[in-house]
Amino acid sequence: MCVTCLGISGRLDPMKSMPDLRSRVVVAAALFLAVNGIARAQTIADLPDNRFQSVVEKTDLYVKALKAARSIQPSYDRYASWVDLKKGPTGKEPAIEHGLYDIDSTTLQELVDAGKKGPGLWPPLPSLDTTAQKLADTATALAPLVKSASDYYAQHGYKSDGAKRGQELHVQMMPLFEQVFASEAMLRFGLRAVKDDVDRRILAQLEKEHGKNYEWYLRSFLMAAETLGDLMPNHLDAPMIEGPRYKQRFANVESAYAAFVQFKGAHSDEIKQVLLAGAVGNSVEDFFATSKFLRSLLEAPKPDKQNYLAKVNEFSTKYDDLLQKARSPK
């Protein structure tokens, strides 16, 4: 979820249009069981186990797609670090040999899987399902163009054609990059409404079966952390995160972290028996420290933009590491 990239004027800016996108997609997700005339949150809590597992499978598939979509960002960042995105390459840029990174096959496959399998899983989420399909189709169209561009700059093709091919690829790639980022943003915010209810049911089930154990406190912390993750921008020109909004969500993270640390201190014997508990615990601590630094920066009267971007990128790295280790304990 790197943000050291530039916006492109004259086309869709997913972050500037986010309030409207978010309201439409979240409402669509929230009403996916309205046919029964029952509130979404209550319905997910009361679903039979087989239906609930289907919801979990579908949300997990889309969460993987979101991570895959974010991994496309470094390619765009690399390109934006040396080219004028409004004009395209001229062949004379000092750092033109940097080119751009390929989109790896694993990333593309996870997006394709989500676009193909997701819509067929219960429950139907028309807006999110369509967005997942569009994200997969756009990434599939973008990948070979990025590969061609990567090879073109690596082989110094711009020296023999005056960057003509580079200009052609630029015109084709830019709308697709933007569509990927816009679709990722729509899927991320729309999925939040469903995923929160899924997480709450899992927490309730854990507490019922095992009490508030290590996994319960870890999941509780992850839920709070994800609300901060949703605030992260996805390009350099996006508005800076609103300090009060971040601070409000950080308060929940801080509370969940304090409870997690207190539990660990009071149940050291149990913690030793949790596979990789130490590694996950370290990720929790690293993420919390990073999120706390970002809060302090946002509280400054005039935060330094470069420092802000560095902290956002650090936050994103720690956040992805936390999610990976917490969800893959074996």
NORPE-V488341 format. One line per field, one symbol per residue. ss: DSSP state (a for helix, b for strand, c for the rest). psi: psi as a letter, one per 40 degrees, with the letter a starting at -180 (. if undefined). A space follows every 10 residues. Layout:
ss=???
psi=???
This chain:
ss=cccccccccc cccccccaaa aaaaaaaaaa cccaaaccca aaaaaaccaa aaaaaaaaaa aaaaaaaaaa ccaaaaaaaa cccccccccc cccccaaacc ccccaaaaaa aaaaaaaaaa cccccaaaaa aaaaaaaaaa aaaaaaaaaa aaaacccaaa accaaaaaaa aaaaaaaaaa aaaaaaaaaa aaaaaaaaaa aaaaaaaaaa cccaaaaaaa aaaaaaaaac cccccccccc ccaaaaaaaa aaaaaaaaaa aaaaaacaaa aaccccaaaa aaaaaaaaaa aaaaaaaacc ccccaaaaaa aaaaaaaaaa aaaaaaaccc
psi=fiegiiihie ahhdddeddd dddddddddd eefedefiid dddddeiidd dddddddddd dddddddddd edddddddde eeihdddiie eehdfdedbi iihidddddd ddddddddde iiihgddddd dddddddddd dddddddddd ddddefdede efeddddddd dddddddddd dddddddddd dddddddddd ddddddddde agaddddddd ddddddddde ehieideiii hhdddddddd dddddddddd dddddefddd ddehhfdddd dddddddddd dddddddeei dghhdddddd dddddddddd ddddddege.
